[in-house]
Amino acid sequence: MIMRRSGIARLSLCVLTGLLAVMPAYSVERVATAVRVIYPGQTIEADMVKIVELKREMPNAARSIQTLDALVGKVATKTILPNRLILPSAVIEGNIVEAGQNVRVVYETATISISLVGVALQDGIIGDVIRIRNQDSARIITGRISDDGTIYVSAL
């Protein structure tokens, strides 16, 4: 009976040691939070957010945004409440193209490439399909915004 108990104790100690090894370490001490409510679609400015010291360890702290540089200029995708951790999924890059801005419009196939200047009729971020007015013909066309702000148009 004594041998069996020491075996159970040894097994329990091994299991406990294994659990402690896989438990996440929460070393995050500072996180970014909102000063006031930020609504979806709002561009985040420096006076809307602040860095705070954590009073206790929090499981989501390591996944949250920890610097103001990672927030300022981004656009909120959901409502961000004051004094709460801000997760990266709550923000996206700001507009690449703004309405009224001159943009480069490109149509490419394997054999031809056409480039022109147009005027964006809508704001947009990377991947959005927006309307553009051709400056030469005044026709309205649509295209997808690339990461450098170029609008790519495809054939219908």
Backbone hydrogen bonds, N-H to C=O, Kabsch-Sander energy under -0.5 kcal/mol:
donor,donor_aa,acceptor,acceptor_aa,energy
5,R,1,M,-1.9
6,S,2,I,-2.1
7,G,3,M,-1.8
8,I,4,R,-2.0
9,A,5,R,-2.6
10,R,6,S,-2.4
11,L,7,G,-2.2
12,S,8,I,-2.8
13,L,9,A,-2.3
14,C,10,R,-2.0
15,V,11,L,-2.5
16,L,12,S,-2.6
17,T,13,L,-2.4
18,G,14,C,-2.3
19,L,15,V,-2.4
20,L,16,L,-2.2
21,A,17,T,-1.6
22,V,18,G,-1.3
23,M,19,L,-1.1
26,Y,24,P,-0.6
27,S,25,A,-1.1
31,V,52,V,-2.1
32,A,65,I,-2.6
33,T,50,K,-2.8
34,A,81,L,-0.6
35,V,48,M,-3.3
36,R,48,M,-0.8
38,I,80,I,-2.4
41,G,76,A,-3.2
42,Q,39,Y,-2.1
44,I,74,K,-3.2
48,M,45,E,-1.9
49,V,46,A,-0.8
50,K,33,T,-2.6
52,V,31,V,-2.9
54,L,29,E,-3.3
61,A,58,M,-1.2
63,R,60,N,-0.7
64,S,60,N,-0.9
64,S,61,A,-0.7
65,I,86,I,-3.0
71,L,68,L,-1.9
72,V,68,L,-2.7
73,G,44,I,-3.2
74,K,71,L,-2.3
75,V,92,I,-2.9
76,A,42,Q,-2.4
77,T,90,A,-2.8
78,K,90,A,-0.9
80,I,38,I,-2.9
81,L,79,T,-0.6
83,N,34,A,-1.9
84,R,81,L,-1.0
86,I,32,A,-1.0
87,L,85,L,-0.6
90,A,87,L,-2.2
91,V,88,P,-1.4
92,I,75,V,-2.4
96,I,124,G,-2.1
97,V,124,G,-2.2
100,G,120,A,-3.5
101,Q,98,E,-2.1
103,V,118,G,-2.9
105,V,116,L,-3.2
106,V,151,I,-3.0
107,Y,114,I,-2.8
108,E,153,V,-0.6
109,T,112,I,-2.9
114,I,107,Y,-3.1
116,L,105,V,-2.4
118,G,103,V,-2.7
119,V,133,R,-2.3
120,A,101,Q,-2.7
120,A,118,G,-0.5
121,L,131,R,-2.6
122,Q,131,R,-0.6
124,G,97,V,-2.5
127,G,145,I,-2.6
128,D,125,I,-2.2
130,I,128,D,-0.6
130,I,143,G,-2.5
132,I,141,I,-3.3
133,R,119,V,-2.6
134,N,132,I,-0.6
134,N,139,R,-3.0
135,Q,117,V,-1.5
138,A,134,N,-2.2
141,I,132,I,-3.1
141,I,139,R,-0.5
143,G,130,I,-2.1
144,R,152,Y,-2.6
145,I,128,D,-2.4
146,S,150,T,-2.6
149,G,146,S,-1.7
151,I,104,R,-2.9
152,Y,144,R,-2.9
152,Y,150,T,-0.6
153,V,106,V,-2.9
153,V,151,I,-0.5
